[in-house]
Amino acid sequence: MSHKITFFMLSTSGSPVRQFTISKFFIAFLVLVIGGVCGVAGYGFQEYRVLKQKNLVNSDLRRTIDSQQETVEVQRRQIQKFAEDINSLKSKLTALNGFEKQIRIIANLDHLDIQDGLFGIGGSMPEDIDPKLELTEKHNSLMREMHGQINQINEAAVIQGDGFQSLIDELENKKNLLASTPAIRPSRGLYTSIFGRRKSPFTGLNEFHKGLDIASAEGTPVLATADGTVTYADVKGNYGNMLVIDHGHGMVTRYAHLKEFLKAPGEKVKRGEKIALMGNTGRSTGPHVHYEVRFNGVPVDPQKYILN
């Protein structure tokens, strides 16, 4: 049995026939080599495909990680900005508290005990948060501190809100008190008799004069010296025609010897508003208005309440 194979090569151009002989072993070896090369090439191609697929997956993962890192970095910057805002809010809240206290001092109002504890016992403001703190190591502790201080700020804001509401109420009361306090002359004219002991023009005896007499022409306007409500407008013995205004807070003014009433009981009046005309009614020596100021029912010197 032959172990070789002979190949003949024919030419169409008339050249002599060529032949060459190859052993079957060489052919088998060549086939084996080619098969091995193809197998290696196929394996390599498959590995290349797997590697390429992994690279694509890794690229996606890398982009995802980069995106997440960027998001984390943005969140860290936001947390740091939030820490700065918390510090700023504490400072502004403390400034508002100081502003309220200044107003109370200027308006001569009492300080509220609750204001001494704006940020808890002692009223001291919590230490500022360090916005430059390395978040990679102390992220959780910073978040806990921020959460705690936000709760403190919320509580302090409620306290400060109560303080300002109290201040508004007290200023409103003081405004009402000032508006209800006699502060101007009830009429133009000359002082003919002041508050205190005097000799009676009718009896010549010493007596206590409970008001202030201002004389002028009959019909001269008489003004309300403070805001209030007319409670009386009628004849009152020796006072003649008398009008009484209740100003609240225990303060009452009385206007006597009037010619005519311009206001009736129950009417509200404002400081400086015309309420009557000067007259000569009752026990009087001439046209004038007898003006009294009474505090809790006790006559006081009207001149102490005249600022103009």
C-alpha positions as CSV (number, residue, x, y, z in Angstrom):
1,M,0.0,0.0,0.0
2,S,1.5,3.3,-1.1
3,H,2.0,6.1,1.6
4,K,2.3,8.8,-1.0
5,I,0.0,10.7,-3.3
6,T,1.0,11.9,-6.7
7,F,-0.6,15.1,-8.2
8,F,-0.5,15.9,-12.0
9,M,-0.8,19.5,-13.2
10,L,-2.0,20.0,-16.7
11,S,-1.7,23.2,-18.7
12,T,-3.9,24.5,-21.4
13,S,-1.0,26.2,-23.1
14,G,0.6,22.9,-24.2
15,S,3.3,22.9,-21.6
16,P,4.5,19.5,-20.4
17,V,2.6,17.8,-17.7
18,R,4.0,18.4,-14.2
19,Q,3.7,16.0,-11.3
20,F,4.7,16.1,-7.6
21,T,4.3,13.6,-4.9
22,I,3.4,14.3,-1.3
23,S,3.3,11.7,1.5
24,K,0.1,11.0,3.2
25,F,1.7,11.8,6.5
26,F,2.5,15.3,5.3
27,I,-1.0,15.8,4.1
28,A,-2.4,14.6,7.4
29,F,0.1,16.9,9.3
30,L,-1.0,19.8,7.0
31,V,-4.6,19.1,7.7
32,L,-3.9,18.9,11.4
33,V,-2.0,22.1,11.4
34,I,-4.7,23.9,9.4
35,G,-7.3,22.5,11.7
36,G,-5.3,23.6,14.7
37,V,-4.9,27.1,13.3
38,C,-8.6,27.3,12.5
39,G,-9.4,26.1,16.0
40,V,-7.1,28.6,17.7
41,A,-8.3,31.3,15.4
42,G,-11.9,30.4,16.3
43,Y,-11.2,30.3,20.0
44,G,-9.3,33.6,19.8
45,F,-12.2,35.2,17.9
46,Q,-14.7,33.9,20.5
47,E,-12.5,35.2,23.3
48,Y,-12.2,38.5,21.4
49,R,-16.0,38.7,21.2
50,V,-16.4,38.0,25.0
51,L,-13.7,40.5,25.8
52,K,-15.3,43.1,23.6
53,Q,-18.6,42.5,25.3
54,K,-17.0,42.8,28.7
55,N,-15.4,46.0,27.6
56,L,-18.7,47.4,26.6
57,V,-20.2,46.4,30.0
58,N,-17.2,47.9,31.8
59,S,-17.6,51.1,29.8
60,D,-21.3,51.3,30.9
61,L,-20.4,50.6,34.5
62,R,-17.6,53.2,34.3
63,R,-20.1,55.8,33.0
64,T,-22.6,54.8,35.7
65,I,-19.9,55.1,38.4
66,D,-18.7,58.4,37.1
67,S,-22.3,59.7,37.0
68,Q,-23.0,58.5,40.6
69,Q,-19.7,60.1,41.8
70,E,-20.8,63.3,40.2
71,T,-24.2,63.1,41.8
72,V,-22.6,62.3,45.2
73,E,-20.2,65.3,44.7
74,V,-23.2,67.6,43.9
75,Q,-25.0,66.3,47.0
76,R,-22.0,66.9,49.2
77,R,-21.8,70.5,47.9
78,Q,-25.5,70.9,48.6
79,I,-25.0,69.5,52.1
80,Q,-22.2,71.9,52.7
81,K,-24.3,74.8,51.4
82,F,-27.1,73.7,53.7
83,A,-24.7,73.8,56.6
84,E,-23.8,77.4,55.7
85,D,-27.5,78.3,55.4
86,I,-28.1,76.8,58.9
87,N,-25.3,78.9,60.4
88,S,-26.8,82.0,58.6
89,L,-30.3,81.3,59.9
90,K,-29.0,81.0,63.5
91,S,-27.2,84.4,63.2
92,K,-30.3,86.1,61.7
93,L,-32.6,84.6,64.4
94,T,-30.2,85.8,67.1
95,A,-30.1,89.3,65.5
96,L,-33.9,89.4,65.4
97,N,-34.0,88.4,69.1
98,G,-31.6,91.3,69.8
99,F,-33.7,93.7,67.7
100,E,-36.8,92.8,69.8
101,K,-34.9,93.4,73.0
102,Q,-33.8,96.8,71.7
103,I,-37.4,97.8,70.9
104,R,-38.5,96.7,74.3
105,I,-35.8,98.9,75.9
106,I,-36.8,101.9,73.7
107,A,-40.5,101.4,74.4
108,N,-39.8,100.8,78.1
109,L,-41.4,97.4,77.9
110,D,-40.6,94.4,80.1
111,H,-38.4,91.6,78.8
112,L,-40.1,88.2,78.4
113,D,-38.4,85.5,80.4
114,I,-38.9,83.1,77.5
115,Q,-36.6,85.2,75.4
116,D,-33.7,84.3,77.6
117,G,-34.0,80.7,76.4
118,L,-34.2,81.3,72.6
119,F,-31.8,78.3,72.0
120,G,-32.6,76.4,75.1
121,I,-31.3,76.7,78.6
122,G,-28.9,79.7,78.9
123,G,-30.0,81.0,75.5
124,S,-26.6,80.3,73.9
125,M,-26.6,79.7,70.2
126,P,-25.3,76.3,69.1
127,E,-21.8,76.3,67.6
128,D,-21.6,76.8,63.9
129,I,-21.4,73.7,61.7
130,D,-18.1,73.4,59.8
131,P,-19.3,73.4,56.1
132,K,-15.8,72.4,55.0
133,L,-15.9,69.1,56.9
134,E,-14.6,66.1,54.9
135,L,-17.9,64.3,54.1
136,T,-16.4,61.1,53.1
137,E,-15.5,60.3,56.7
138,K,-18.0,62.2,58.8
139,H,-21.0,62.3,56.6
140,N,-23.4,60.6,59.1
141,S,-22.2,62.7,62.0
142,L,-22.7,65.9,60.0
143,M,-26.2,65.0,59.0
144,R,-27.1,64.2,62.6
145,E,-25.7,67.5,63.7
146,M,-27.6,69.4,61.0
147,H,-30.8,67.6,61.8
148,G,-30.4,68.5,65.5
149,Q,-29.7,72.1,64.8
150,I,-32.7,72.4,62.4
151,N,-35.0,71.2,65.3
152,Q,-33.4,73.8,67.5
153,I,-33.9,76.5,64.9
154,N,-37.6,75.5,64.5
155,E,-38.1,75.7,68.3
156,A,-36.3,79.0,68.5
157,A,-38.4,80.4,65.6
158,V,-41.6,79.5,67.4
159,I,-40.3,81.2,70.6
160,Q,-39.2,84.3,68.6
161,G,-42.6,84.4,66.9
162,D,-44.3,84.4,70.3
163,G,-42.0,87.1,71.4
164,F,-42.8,89.4,68.4
165,Q,-46.5,88.7,68.8
166,S,-46.3,89.7,72.5
167,L,-44.3,92.8,71.5
168,I,-46.9,93.8,68.9
169,D,-49.7,93.4,71.5
170,E,-47.8,95.4,74.1
171,L,-47.0,98.2,71.6
172,E,-50.6,98.2,70.6
173,N,-51.7,98.5,74.2
174,K,-49.1,101.2,74.8
175,K,-50.3,103.0,71.6
176,N,-53.9,102.8,72.9
177,L,-52.7,104.1,76.3
178,L,-50.8,107.0,74.8
179,A,-53.8,107.9,72.6
180,S,-56.0,107.6,75.6
181,T,-53.8,109.9,77.8
182,P,-54.8,113.6,77.9
183,A,-52.0,115.5,76.3
184,I,-53.3,118.8,74.9
185,R,-55.1,122.0,76.1
186,P,-58.8,121.6,75.9
187,S,-59.2,125.2,74.5
188,R,-57.3,128.3,73.7
189,G,-57.5,131.1,76.3
190,L,-56.0,132.3,79.6
191,Y,-55.5,130.3,82.7
192,T,-57.7,132.0,85.3
193,S,-57.5,129.4,88.0
194,I,-55.1,126.4,88.4
195,F,-55.3,123.0,90.2
196,G,-54.9,123.2,94.0
197,R,-56.0,125.3,97.0
198,R,-57.4,128.7,96.2
199,K,-59.7,131.4,97.6
200,S,-63.3,130.9,96.3
201,P,-64.4,133.8,94.1
202,F,-67.9,133.3,95.5
203,T,-67.4,132.8,99.2
204,G,-63.9,134.2,99.7
205,L,-63.0,131.0,101.7
206,N,-60.2,128.6,100.9
207,E,-61.2,125.6,98.9
208,F,-59.6,122.9,96.8
209,H,-60.0,123.6,93.1
210,K,-60.1,120.2,91.3
211,G,-59.4,121.4,87.8
212,L,-58.0,124.1,85.5
213,D,-60.0,127.1,84.3
214,I,-59.3,128.5,80.9
215,A,-61.2,131.7,79.9
216,S,-61.9,132.9,76.4
217,A,-64.8,134.3,74.3
218,E,-68.1,132.5,74.6
219,G,-68.5,129.9,71.8
220,T,-64.7,129.1,71.7
221,P,-64.3,125.4,70.6
222,V,-63.6,122.9,73.4
223,L,-61.5,119.9,72.3
224,A,-61.2,116.4,73.5
225,T,-57.7,116.1,75.0
226,A,-57.4,112.3,74.2
227,D,-59.2,109.5,72.5
228,G,-62.2,108.1,74.4
229,T,-66.0,107.7,74.6
230,V,-68.4,110.4,75.8
231,T,-70.2,109.1,78.9
232,Y,-72.1,112.2,80.0
233,A,-73.4,115.4,78.4
234,D,-76.0,117.2,80.5
235,V,-76.5,119.7,83.3
236,K,-74.5,118.9,86.5
237,G,-75.3,121.3,89.4
238,N,-72.7,124.1,89.8
239,Y,-70.8,122.7,86.8
240,G,-73.6,123.8,84.5
241,N,-73.5,122.0,81.2
242,M,-70.8,119.3,81.7
243,L,-69.4,116.7,79.3
244,V,-67.4,113.7,80.5
245,I,-65.1,111.5,78.4
246,D,-63.9,108.1,79.5
247,H,-60.5,107.4,78.0
248,G,-60.1,103.9,79.5
249,H,-57.1,102.7,81.6
250,G,-58.8,104.6,84.6
251,M,-58.5,108.0,82.9
252,V,-61.5,110.4,82.7
253,T,-61.7,114.1,81.7
254,R,-64.5,116.5,82.5
255,Y,-65.4,119.8,80.7
256,A,-67.8,122.2,82.5
257,H,-69.7,125.5,82.1
258,L,-70.3,124.7,78.4
259,K,-72.6,126.7,76.2
260,E,-73.4,123.8,73.8
261,F,-72.6,120.1,73.4
262,L,-71.3,118.9,70.0
263,K,-71.1,115.3,71.1
264,A,-73.6,113.0,72.7
265,P,-73.2,110.1,75.2
266,G,-71.9,106.9,73.5
267,E,-70.0,108.7,70.8
268,K,-66.3,108.0,70.2
269,V,-64.0,111.0,70.0
270,K,-60.4,111.5,69.0
271,R,-57.8,113.8,70.5
272,G,-58.2,117.3,69.1
273,E,-61.8,116.8,68.0
274,K,-64.4,119.5,68.8
275,I,-66.8,118.3,71.5
276,A,-68.4,121.5,72.8
277,L,-68.5,125.3,72.9
278,M,-67.2,127.3,75.8
279,G,-70.0,129.0,77.8
280,N,-70.9,130.6,81.1
281,T,-73.4,128.1,82.6
282,G,-73.7,126.9,86.2
283,R,-71.7,128.6,89.0
284,S,-69.4,130.7,86.8
285,T,-68.0,134.3,86.8
286,G,-67.6,134.5,83.1
287,P,-67.1,132.5,79.9
288,H,-64.6,129.7,80.5
289,V,-64.2,126.0,80.6
290,H,-63.5,124.1,83.8
291,Y,-61.2,121.2,82.8
292,E,-60.6,118.2,85.1
293,V,-58.5,115.1,84.7
294,R,-59.3,112.2,87.0
295,F,-57.2,109.0,87.4
296,N,-59.1,106.1,89.0
297,G,-61.6,108.6,90.3
298,V,-59.0,110.9,91.9
299,P,-58.5,114.4,90.6
300,V,-55.0,115.1,89.3
301,D,-53.3,118.3,88.1
302,P,-54.4,118.8,84.4
303,Q,-51.2,120.8,83.6
304,K,-49.1,117.7,84.0
305,Y,-51.0,116.3,81.0
306,I,-50.6,119.3,78.7
307,L,-47.8,119.0,76.2
308,N,-48.7,121.9,73.8
